[in-house]
Amino acid sequence: MAITELVSVEEYLHSTFEHDAEYLEGRIVARSAPEKPHSKTQGYVCRTLHQVAHPLGYEVWVEQRIHTQPAPARYRVPDLCVTQGEPPEDIFTEPPFLCLEILSPAGTAVEVWAKIREYLAFGVAYVWIVDPNTGKGEIHSPDGTERVENGRFRAGEIEVHLGGDLIGFLPTVDPGIWRIPQAIPMLALQAACLGKGHSDHTGTPEARGSGVRPHNSRLAEGTGAQSRSRHQSCV
């Protein structure tokens, strides 16, 4: 991820981006443009979650802005999130039931762990971290971390299986570039992050990415709190 100079919340909320960015305490943070495995996984999980969770009263959202912290202001954009029913606002101010992040080569373990901690602190019940190449990953909740090796992800009464057609479609890629290495357990990673004084900012030297790319190469004025709809459908 990459950052820009400090900007106001109002400037962020009234701007559009080629690939929606996050806002962390005055800094606009670019999210990596998705590559094919990421996009395929995102679409597959979205459709599967809708089939499983919607009949149970849940709604599934793609790249929905979430106001995770009022002061100093923080806005995150998970790859997918699931809510119990439909929130009334365009930018969610209450924690979703589930947030899902799909790993990418441009991300770092520190960035992933920062998002996990922030979602859980906000009150999100479950956080899924998914390796798009293998269908494996992790389930995080206030009760701890569960490693997923069989592609079966659960969140309360919701359970989906990431495998079959999804994994068969994806190209063969060294899984080490996609996920948090198994050799770094989550508790050790947390200790390392805290011990080195990492805040949840990605405005550190290890911040990575291709840069923030607002629409027309500048911050473009929008209309309303969000200048493009976040209510993207996967069905």
Secondary structure, DSSP 8 states (H G I E B T S, - for coil): --B-S---HHHHHT--BSS--EEETTEEE------HHHHHHHHHHHHHHHHHHGGGTEEEEES--EEEETTTTEEE--SEEEEES--SSSSB-S--SEEEEE--TT--HHHHHHHHHHHHHHT-SEEEEE-TTTS-EEEEETTEEEEESSSEEEETTEEEE--THHHHHS----GGGTS--TTS-HHHHHHHHHHTT--S-S-STT--SS---BGGGS----SSS-SS---B---
